[in-house]
């Protein structure tokens, strides 16, 4: 979901993402899933939700979870909250794709989907090309996986949402996930090489329908991988959603500083909190074999100070709350290949591909502030970079509310986020 470390660990810590979008959701019945056109001309996407549930999405970012009631009607709760939002879905004929959403008839669009297996870097990967109806030429975008271990082919709604906007979309399961072979890794060069192979496969499958611009969209960790792939083999564009232009260790350090700032603590406290970042960085750098004494020392030194409970960071929160024996045993495999000191700037400084970088102004996992400063330097040096920030969005580009326990609960994506990507894919940077 950046969070090269955090999201992989969140998948390990069951329930960590309960207040936001799940890292992995159980597939719904295949006939429900699809992009729909309602009779008023508006669009609706239906896809997998939590076990036994569905999720609906609108192009403006609205979303809700659908649960089937005893009378067969599906009722909705707002975003990832448990609060009813009044929306109702009736499946008139699932196989024929006929529904009622809030009483309005809708029909599933005949999107074209082609599943494939293709050769990545030393392993076979599973992918899916989704094309708009018809036989016209369309732009293509390859979705580059984040750090999560779930199947992109089964869970990425962008496949249908972008295809419903007239764009061809290729999604593939990252190595070691879904139906792809190979061993899960977070080695960016390996993943970028896989992305290049995915681009070639997307072009092959699309054939004569591939027309106009062809590029990548990478979310979170994909923000490190997609630009590298575009440097290996040229593309027409790169979109980075909630990714970073700093290293994973710098990401965690900036996240801790943002924790302190949001909680209202001053620069003196931020300097103290940086001692915790130093200690957890030492553990990561040792591949989780050393540095635990240093972490215990800073916990003993600062554990009773009022700011300490607000330290979250990216991977630091997991190291603060997980027993050393579990970290030593499990974390090396969970985070295999993490390039803790990876510097994306040499690639970005020499990348002439038009790029759109989109950030959440309240992103706790991957704060964008240093990245925005660095990208601004690159823009002034002539690199074709466009940036946009949605001020109230957290990681994953989700707006949120605060629940009774003080935790963030995702409610929707920002209005304009999807359309911004659609415009960039089709037209490139705005004049």
SVG drawing of the C-alpha trace seen along z (x, -y; Angstrom):
<svg xmlns="http://www.w3.org/2000/svg" viewBox="-37 -25 61 46">
<polyline fill="none" stroke="black" stroke-width="0.4" points="0.0,0.0 6.0,-3.0 5.3,-1.1 7.7,1.5 8.1,2.8 4.9,1.7 2.3,3.3 4.1,6.6 4.2,6.6 0.6,5.5 -0.4,8.6 1.5,10.6 -0.2,8.8 -3.8,9.9 -6.2,7.0 -3.8,4.2 -5.7,2.8 -9.1,3.4 -9.8,-0.4 -9.0,-0.9 -8.9,0.9 -8.0,4.5 -4.8,5.8 -6.6,8.9 -10.3,9.4 -12.1,12.7 -13.4,12.9 -17.1,12.5 -19.1,14.6 -17.6,14.0 -20.9,12.9 -21.2,9.9 -17.8,8.4 -17.8,5.9 -18.2,2.3 -21.8,1.2 -23.6,-1.6 -26.8,-2.8 -29.6,-4.2 -28.8,-7.8 -25.4,-7.3 -23.4,-7.1 -20.8,-4.4 -20.6,-1.9 -18.0,0.7 -18.8,3.9 -15.9,6.0 -14.8,8.3 -15.2,7.2 -14.6,8.9 -15.7,12.6 -19.2,12.9 -19.5,9.2 -19.1,6.9 -17.7,3.5 -19.1,0.7 -17.2,-2.2 -18.1,-5.4 -15.7,-7.3 -15.9,-10.3 -14.3,-8.2 -17.4,-7.2 -17.4,-3.6 -19.1,-1.3 -19.3,2.3 -22.3,4.4 -23.7,7.2 -26.5,9.5 -29.6,9.4 -32.2,12.2 -34.5,10.8 -31.7,10.9 -31.1,7.1 -27.5,5.9 -27.2,3.0 -24.2,0.7 -22.1,-0.8 -20.0,-3.9 -16.4,-3.2 -14.8,-0.9 -16.9,-2.0 -19.8,0.0 -22.2,-3.0 -25.1,-2.4 -25.1,-5.0 -28.5,-4.2 -27.4,-2.6 -29.0,0.6 -28.2,3.1 -30.6,5.6 -29.1,8.2 -31.9,8.8 -29.9,11.3 -26.3,11.9 -25.4,13.9 -26.9,11.3 -25.4,8.5 -28.6,6.7 -28.9,4.8 -30.8,2.1 -28.6,-0.4 -30.8,-2.6 -33.7,-1.6 -31.9,-2.6 -31.5,0.1 -28.0,0.9 -26.3,3.2 -22.8,4.8 -20.5,3.5 -19.1,6.1 -15.5,5.5 -13.1,7.8 -10.8,9.8 -7.9,12.1 -6.0,14.1 -2.4,15.1 0.7,16.6 4.0,15.0 7.6,15.2 9.0,12.7 12.6,12.5 13.2,16.2 9.7,17.2 6.2,17.4 3.7,14.7 -0.1,14.6 -1.7,11.5 -5.0,10.2 -5.6,7.7 -8.9,5.8 -10.1,3.8 -13.1,1.5 -15.8,2.9 -15.4,2.7 -12.4,2.9 -11.0,-0.6 -7.5,-1.5 -7.0,-2.5 -4.1,-3.6 -2.6,-1.0 -1.6,-1.1 0.3,1.6 -0.6,1.7 2.6,2.2 2.0,4.1 2.6,2.6 4.2,4.5 1.0,6.4 0.9,10.1 -2.6,10.4 -3.4,11.1 -3.6,7.9 -5.5,9.7 -8.3,10.6 -8.3,7.5 -7.4,4.4 -10.6,2.5 -8.6,0.1 -8.6,2.8 -12.3,2.2 -12.5,-1.4 -10.0,-2.5 -11.3,-0.1 -14.7,-1.6 -13.1,-5.0 -11.8,-3.7 -8.4,-2.5 -6.8,0.9 -5.4,2.2 -2.9,5.0 -2.7,6.3 -0.5,9.1 0.2,10.9 3.6,10.0 6.0,12.9 5.1,15.1 1.5,13.8 -1.7,15.0 -1.2,17.4 2.3,16.2 5.3,18.4 8.6,17.5 9.6,16.3 8.1,13.2 10.7,10.4 11.0,6.7 14.1,6.3 13.2,3.3 15.3,4.2 13.8,7.7 10.3,6.3 11.1,3.6 12.3,6.3 9.0,8.2 7.1,5.0 9.0,4.6 8.0,8.2 4.4,7.3 4.4,4.3 5.6,6.5 2.8,9.0 0.2,6.3 1.2,5.0 1.2,8.5 -2.2,9.3 -3.7,6.0 -2.4,6.3 -3.8,3.8 -6.0,2.3 -2.9,0.9 -2.9,-2.7 -1.6,-5.9 0.1,-6.1 1.4,-3.1 2.8,-3.4 2.8,-2.4 0.7,-3.2 2.4,-2.2 1.0,-2.6 3.0,-2.7 6.1,-0.4 5.2,-0.5 6.4,-4.1 10.0,-2.9 9.5,-0.1 7.6,-1.8 10.1,-4.6 12.9,-2.1 11.0,0.1 10.5,-3.0 14.2,-3.6 15.0,-0.1 12.7,-0.2 11.0,-3.4 7.3,-4.1 5.1,-7.0 4.2,-7.8 4.5,-6.9 1.9,-7.5 3.0,-7.2 0.3,-7.1 1.3,-7.6 4.9,-6.6 8.2,-8.2 11.5,-9.6 13.3,-8.7 14.7,-5.4 12.6,-3.1 14.7,-4.1 14.2,-7.8 10.5,-7.0 10.3,-5.6 12.2,-8.5 10.0,-11.0 6.9,-9.1 8.0,-9.3 8.7,-13.0 5.2,-13.5 3.7,-11.4 5.2,-13.9 4.1,-16.9 0.5,-15.7 0.4,-15.1 1.6,-18.6 5.1,-17.9 8.0,-20.3 11.4,-19.9 13.0,-18.8 10.7,-15.8 11.3,-15.1 15.0,-14.8 14.3,-12.3 12.0,-10.3 14.8,-10.1 16.7,-8.0 14.0,-5.3 14.3,-5.6 18.0,-5.0 17.5,-1.9 14.9,-0.3 16.9,-1.2 19.9,0.7 17.7,3.8 16.5,3.6 20.0,3.0 21.2,6.2 18.5,8.2 16.8,8.5 19.7,10.2 21.2,7.4 20.4,4.1 17.7,5.3 19.7,4.1 19.8,0.6 16.0,0.6 15.4,1.9 17.6,-0.9 15.7,-3.7 12.4,-2.1 13.6,-2.1 14.8,-5.7 11.7,-7.2 8.9,-4.7 7.3,-6.7 7.4,-10.1 4.1,-11.5 5.1,-11.5 6.2,-7.8 2.7,-6.3 2.4,-8.5 5.4,-6.9 4.1,-4.9 6.5,-5.4 6.3,-2.9 8.0,0.3 9.0,-1.1 5.6,-0.4 5.9,3.3 9.4,3.5 8.2,1.7 5.3,4.1 6.6,7.5 8.7,9.8 12.3,10.1 12.1,13.9 9.2,13.4 11.1,10.7 14.2,12.8 12.2,15.8 9.7,14.3 10.6,10.9 13.6,11.8 11.3,14.0 8.5,11.5 10.7,8.7 13.1,10.5 15.0,8.2 14.0,4.9 16.6,2.4 16.6,0.3 19.0,-2.4 17.6,-2.4 18.1,-5.9 15.5,-6.6 17.0,-10.0 19.6,-8.8 16.8,-7.1 14.5,-10.1 17.1,-12.6 17.7,-10.8 14.2,-9.9 12.7,-11.8 9.3,-10.0 6.4,-12.3 5.4,-11.5 2.4,-12.2 3.0,-11.9 -0.1,-11.9 0.1,-12.2 -2.1,-12.2 -1.4,-15.2 -2.2,-13.1 -0.2,-10.0 1.2,-8.6 3.0,-5.7 4.6,-7.6 4.7,-11.3 5.2,-13.2 7.0,-16.3 10.6,-15.5 9.6,-13.7 7.7,-16.9 10.8,-19.0 13.0,-16.6 10.5,-16.4 10.3,-20.2 14.1,-20.3 13.8,-17.9 11.0,-19.9 13.1,-23.0 15.9,-21.1 13.6,-20.3 12.4,-16.8 8.7,-16.3 7.1,-15.8 3.6,-16.8 2.6,-16.6 -0.7,-16.8 -1.7,-16.5 -5.1,-15.6 -4.8,-17.3 -7.1,-15.0 -6.0,-11.7 -4.0,-9.0 -2.0,-6.2 -3.8,-4.4 -5.4,-7.7 -8.2,-7.3 -9.9,-10.0 -10.9,-9.0 -12.7,-9.8 -11.7,-9.2 -13.5,-6.5 -14.4,-6.3 -10.9,-4.8 -9.1,-7.6 -8.2,-5.4 -8.5,-6.4 -11.2,-4.7 -11.2,-5.1 -14.4,-6.5 -13.6,-7.1 -11.1,-8.2 -10.8,-11.9 -13.0,-13.3 -10.9,-13.9 -8.3,-11.2 -9.5,-8.7 -10.2,-11.3 -6.7,-12.9 -5.2,-9.5 -7.5,-9.0 -6.7,-12.4 -3.0,-11.8 -3.1,-8.4 -5.1,-9.7 -3.6,-13.1 -0.4,-13.5 0.4,-16.6 -2.0,-19.5 -0.6,-22.6"/>
</svg>
